[in-house]
Amino acid sequence: MRIGYPCINQSLECRVGRTFRLASYSEERLIETVSRNLDCLEEILAYNVEHGMLFFRIASDIVPFASHPVNEFDWQEHFRERFEKVGSYIRSNGFRISMHPDQFNVLNSPKQDVVERTFAELIYQCEVLDLMKLDSTAKLQIHLGGAYGDKGSGIKRFARRYERLDERLKQRLVVENDDKSYTVEDCMELHEICGIPVLYDHFHHICNGGGEPTDQMLHLISDTWVQADGDPMVDYSSQLAGGKKGQHTESIDLDDFSAFLQATEGIDFDVMLEIKDKQASALKAIEAARSDPRFSG
């Protein structure tokens, strides 16, 4: 079991996802920004190695406007050696890496322009992982999308679009249950159609599930991951006390996390903490997991 957090280390001054306004786009500014983002990524990864956090989600905009028509620069070739260097560090230290296209990427949208933009973004993020020479255990996770009044049709639309993807992208893409529309069971229905692995989001299941036990859900989704995918990936958070339903907690609830580990005893997976204080909660989670034989930090 690897434990990690997404995108930003709040104890460091740098940010991987630095960007700029589209109106101020230039190749010079792009090169400068990507260089700084890669510098920061290297700094975060070094911090994570030192502290045993070997699961990390790279910010989607590490290359700003990479999937936008304005960007005609061959950033892949320009930064090839930098990406290979980062990838070598990732591999040599046993990291698990993921990326997560934002909520505007909807593969099952009825609007063709949205679908085409989603294709372009998925291709770009796949290229980042490919340039790092990471194997197919490095994943892109995406939500199933909108229900549009008919979840069954939404699932079938996603499956049709998935079949259009390049094979190297299919090997990286996983789908997760969300907190409003598509449950774990809905994602399993999609898996039965097209074979896509299912990522279990624990908090989303609490918000939008049928009350099924955590271990049951993990056993269910584990069967969708084959050896080339690596261990299943799990997103974990809990409810913010006093917040609206579905609002992530500011800091990890160690009692809840310990109960989660106990409930999943004997099931292998890597866990991404979607908690607002990022690395601070990851450090606490690692201490809580020290005695768990699955933990590899």
C-alpha positions as CSV (number, residue, x, y, z in Angstrom):
1,M,0.0,0.0,0.0
2,R,1.3,3.4,-1.0
3,I,-0.2,6.5,0.6
4,G,-0.3,9.9,-1.1
5,Y,-2.0,13.2,-1.9
6,P,-2.8,15.3,-5.0
7,C,-0.9,18.0,-6.8
8,I,0.2,20.5,-4.2
9,N,2.6,20.3,-1.2
10,Q,1.5,23.1,1.1
11,S,4.8,23.0,3.1
12,L,6.7,24.1,0.0
13,E,6.6,27.5,-1.7
14,C,6.4,26.2,-5.3
15,R,3.3,25.0,-7.2
16,V,3.4,22.4,-10.0
17,G,0.3,23.7,-11.7
18,R,1.4,27.3,-12.3
19,T,-0.3,28.7,-15.4
20,F,-1.2,32.1,-17.0
21,R,-4.0,33.7,-18.8
22,L,-4.8,32.6,-22.3
23,A,-4.7,36.2,-23.5
24,S,-1.0,36.4,-22.5
25,Y,0.0,33.1,-24.2
26,S,3.4,33.0,-25.8
27,E,5.9,30.2,-26.4
28,E,8.4,32.0,-24.2
29,R,6.0,32.2,-21.3
30,L,5.0,28.6,-21.9
31,I,8.6,27.4,-21.7
32,E,9.3,29.4,-18.6
33,T,6.2,28.1,-16.9
34,V,6.7,24.5,-17.7
35,S,10.3,24.7,-16.6
36,R,9.2,26.1,-13.2
37,N,6.5,23.4,-12.9
38,L,9.0,20.6,-13.6
39,D,11.4,22.2,-11.0
40,C,8.6,22.1,-8.5
41,L,7.6,18.6,-9.3
42,E,11.1,17.4,-8.7
43,E,11.1,19.3,-5.3
44,I,7.8,17.7,-4.3
45,L,8.9,14.2,-5.3
46,A,12.1,14.5,-3.3
47,Y,10.1,15.6,-0.2
48,N,7.7,12.7,-0.7
49,V,10.6,10.2,-0.9
50,E,12.1,11.6,2.3
51,H,8.7,11.2,4.1
52,G,7.6,7.8,2.6
53,M,4.7,9.2,0.5
54,L,5.0,7.2,-2.7
55,F,1.7,7.9,-4.4
56,F,1.3,11.3,-6.1
57,R,-1.1,12.9,-8.5
58,I,0.5,15.3,-10.9
59,A,-1.4,18.5,-11.6
60,S,-3.3,18.5,-14.9
61,D,-1.9,21.9,-16.1
62,I,1.8,21.0,-15.7
63,V,1.9,22.1,-19.3
64,P,-0.5,25.0,-19.6
65,F,-2.9,25.0,-22.6
66,A,-1.3,21.8,-23.8
67,S,-4.6,20.6,-25.3
68,H,-5.8,24.1,-26.5
69,P,-5.5,25.0,-30.2
70,V,-3.5,28.1,-29.3
71,N,-0.6,25.9,-28.3
72,E,1.2,24.8,-31.5
73,F,4.6,24.6,-29.8
74,D,6.3,21.1,-29.8
75,W,6.6,21.0,-26.0
76,Q,7.0,17.3,-26.1
77,E,10.3,17.4,-27.9
78,H,11.5,20.6,-26.1
79,F,11.0,19.0,-22.7
80,R,11.7,15.4,-23.6
81,E,14.9,15.1,-21.5
82,R,13.3,16.8,-18.5
83,F,10.3,14.5,-18.5
84,E,12.6,11.5,-18.9
85,K,14.7,12.6,-15.9
86,V,11.6,13.0,-13.7
87,G,10.3,9.7,-14.9
88,S,13.6,8.0,-14.0
89,Y,13.4,9.4,-10.5
90,I,9.8,8.2,-10.2
91,R,10.7,4.7,-11.3
92,S,13.9,4.4,-9.2
93,N,12.0,5.4,-6.0
94,G,9.0,3.1,-6.5
95,F,6.4,5.9,-6.9
96,R,2.8,5.3,-8.1
97,I,1.7,8.3,-10.3
98,S,-1.7,9.4,-11.5
99,M,-3.4,12.4,-13.2
100,H,-7.0,13.5,-13.1
101,P,-8.6,15.6,-15.9
102,D,-10.9,18.3,-14.4
103,Q,-14.7,18.3,-14.3
104,F,-15.0,20.0,-17.7
105,N,-13.7,16.8,-19.4
106,V,-16.9,14.7,-20.0
107,L,-16.5,11.7,-22.2
108,N,-20.2,10.9,-22.3
109,S,-21.4,14.4,-23.1
110,P,-24.1,14.7,-25.8
111,K,-22.2,17.8,-27.0
112,Q,-19.6,16.8,-29.6
113,D,-17.3,19.8,-29.0
114,V,-17.1,18.8,-25.3
115,V,-16.2,15.3,-26.3
116,E,-13.5,16.5,-28.7
117,R,-11.9,18.7,-26.1
118,T,-12.0,15.8,-23.7
119,F,-10.2,13.6,-26.2
120,A,-7.5,16.3,-26.6
121,E,-7.0,16.6,-22.9
122,L,-6.8,12.9,-22.3
123,I,-4.2,12.6,-25.1
124,Y,-2.1,15.4,-23.6
125,Q,-2.1,13.9,-20.1
126,C,-1.3,10.4,-21.5
127,E,1.6,12.0,-23.4
128,V,3.0,13.4,-20.1
129,L,3.1,9.9,-18.5
130,D,4.5,8.4,-21.8
131,L,7.3,11.0,-21.9
132,M,8.2,10.0,-18.4
133,K,8.3,6.4,-19.6
134,L,6.0,5.2,-16.9
135,D,4.3,1.9,-17.3
136,S,0.6,1.2,-17.4
137,T,0.3,1.4,-13.6
138,A,0.4,5.2,-14.0
139,K,-3.2,6.1,-14.5
140,L,-5.6,8.8,-15.7
141,Q,-8.8,8.8,-13.7
142,I,-12.0,10.3,-14.9
143,H,-15.6,10.4,-13.8
144,L,-18.2,8.6,-15.9
145,G,-19.8,12.0,-16.6
146,G,-23.3,13.5,-16.7
147,A,-26.5,11.4,-16.3
148,Y,-28.6,13.7,-18.6
149,G,-31.8,12.1,-17.3
150,D,-30.8,8.7,-18.5
151,K,-27.9,7.0,-16.8
152,G,-28.1,3.9,-19.0
153,S,-27.6,5.9,-22.2
154,G,-24.8,7.9,-20.5
155,I,-23.0,4.6,-19.7
156,K,-23.3,3.4,-23.3
157,R,-22.2,6.7,-24.7
158,F,-19.0,6.6,-22.6
159,A,-18.3,3.0,-23.7
160,R,-18.7,4.0,-27.4
161,R,-16.3,7.0,-27.0
162,Y,-13.8,4.8,-25.0
163,E,-13.6,2.4,-27.9
164,R,-12.4,5.2,-30.1
165,L,-9.4,5.9,-27.9
166,D,-5.9,4.9,-28.8
167,E,-4.8,1.6,-27.1
168,R,-2.0,3.3,-25.1
169,L,-4.6,5.7,-23.7
170,K,-7.0,2.8,-22.9
171,Q,-4.2,1.2,-20.9
172,R,-4.1,4.3,-18.7
173,L,-7.7,5.3,-18.2
174,V,-9.8,4.3,-15.2
175,V,-13.2,5.4,-14.2
176,E,-14.4,6.4,-10.7
177,N,-17.7,6.6,-8.9
178,D,-18.9,10.1,-8.2
179,D,-20.9,11.8,-5.4
180,K,-24.0,12.7,-7.3
181,S,-24.8,10.5,-10.4
182,Y,-22.8,7.3,-11.0
183,T,-22.3,4.7,-8.3
184,V,-19.8,1.9,-8.0
185,E,-22.4,-0.4,-9.5
186,D,-22.9,2.0,-12.5
187,C,-19.1,2.0,-13.0
188,M,-19.1,-1.8,-12.9
189,E,-21.8,-1.9,-15.6
190,L,-19.5,0.2,-17.7
191,H,-16.6,-2.2,-17.0
192,E,-18.8,-5.1,-18.2
193,I,-19.3,-3.3,-21.5
194,C,-15.8,-2.1,-22.3
195,G,-13.4,-3.5,-19.7
196,I,-12.2,-0.2,-18.1
197,P,-10.9,-0.6,-14.5
198,V,-12.9,1.0,-11.7
199,L,-11.3,3.3,-9.1
200,Y,-13.2,3.2,-5.8
201,D,-13.8,6.7,-4.3
202,H,-14.7,5.9,-0.6
203,F,-16.2,9.3,0.2
204,H,-18.2,9.4,-3.0
205,H,-19.6,5.9,-2.1
206,I,-20.6,7.2,1.4
207,C,-22.4,10.2,-0.3
208,N,-23.9,8.3,-3.3
209,G,-24.1,4.6,-2.6
210,G,-26.5,2.0,-1.3
211,G,-24.8,1.6,2.0
212,E,-22.8,-1.4,0.9
213,P,-19.8,-2.2,3.1
214,T,-16.4,-0.9,2.1
215,D,-14.8,-4.3,1.8
216,Q,-17.5,-5.5,-0.5
217,M,-17.0,-2.6,-2.8
218,L,-13.2,-3.1,-2.8
219,H,-13.5,-6.8,-3.6
220,L,-15.9,-5.9,-6.4
221,I,-13.7,-3.3,-8.1
222,S,-10.4,-5.2,-7.5
223,D,-11.5,-7.8,-10.1
224,T,-11.6,-5.0,-12.7
225,W,-7.8,-4.5,-12.4
226,V,-5.4,-6.8,-14.2
227,Q,-1.7,-7.3,-13.4
228,A,-0.6,-4.7,-15.9
229,D,-2.8,-2.1,-14.1
230,G,-1.0,-2.6,-10.8
231,D,-2.9,-2.6,-7.5
232,P,-6.3,-0.9,-7.5
233,M,-6.3,2.8,-6.7
234,V,-8.6,4.2,-4.0
235,D,-9.5,7.8,-3.2
236,Y,-10.2,8.5,0.4
237,S,-11.7,11.4,2.4
238,S,-14.4,12.0,4.9
239,Q,-17.2,14.5,5.6
240,L,-16.3,18.0,6.9
241,A,-18.0,18.3,10.3
242,G,-20.8,20.9,10.0
243,G,-20.2,21.2,6.2
244,K,-22.7,20.5,3.5
245,K,-23.0,16.9,2.4
246,G,-20.1,15.9,0.2
247,Q,-17.7,18.6,1.5
248,H,-14.2,17.2,2.1
249,T,-12.7,17.4,5.6
250,E,-10.0,20.0,6.2
251,S,-7.7,17.4,7.9
252,I,-7.7,13.7,8.3
253,D,-10.0,12.1,10.8
254,L,-7.6,9.4,12.1
255,D,-10.4,7.4,13.8
256,D,-12.3,7.2,10.5
257,F,-9.1,6.4,8.6
258,S,-8.1,3.6,11.0
259,A,-11.6,2.2,10.7
260,F,-11.2,2.3,6.9
261,L,-7.9,0.4,7.1
262,Q,-9.5,-2.2,9.5
263,A,-12.5,-2.6,7.2
264,T,-10.3,-3.3,4.2
265,E,-7.8,-5.7,5.9
266,G,-6.3,-8.1,3.5
267,I,-7.2,-6.1,0.4
268,D,-4.3,-4.6,-1.6
269,F,-4.6,-1.1,-3.0
270,D,-2.9,2.3,-3.1
271,V,-4.7,5.2,-1.4
272,M,-4.9,8.8,-2.5
273,L,-6.0,11.2,0.3
274,E,-8.3,13.9,-1.1
275,I,-8.1,16.0,2.0
276,K,-7.5,19.8,2.0
277,D,-4.3,20.0,4.0
278,K,-2.6,17.6,1.5
279,Q,0.8,16.4,2.8
280,A,0.0,17.2,6.4
281,S,-2.8,14.6,6.4
282,A,-0.7,12.1,4.4
283,L,2.0,12.2,7.0
284,K,-0.6,11.5,9.7
285,A,-2.1,8.7,7.6
286,I,1.4,7.1,7.2
287,E,1.9,7.0,11.0
288,A,-1.6,5.4,11.4
289,A,-0.7,2.8,8.8
290,R,2.8,1.9,10.2
291,S,1.6,-1.3,11.7
292,D,-0.5,-2.4,8.6
293,P,1.4,-5.1,6.8
294,R,0.2,-3.7,3.5
295,F,2.0,-0.3,4.0
296,S,5.2,0.1,1.9
297,G,6.3,3.6,2.8
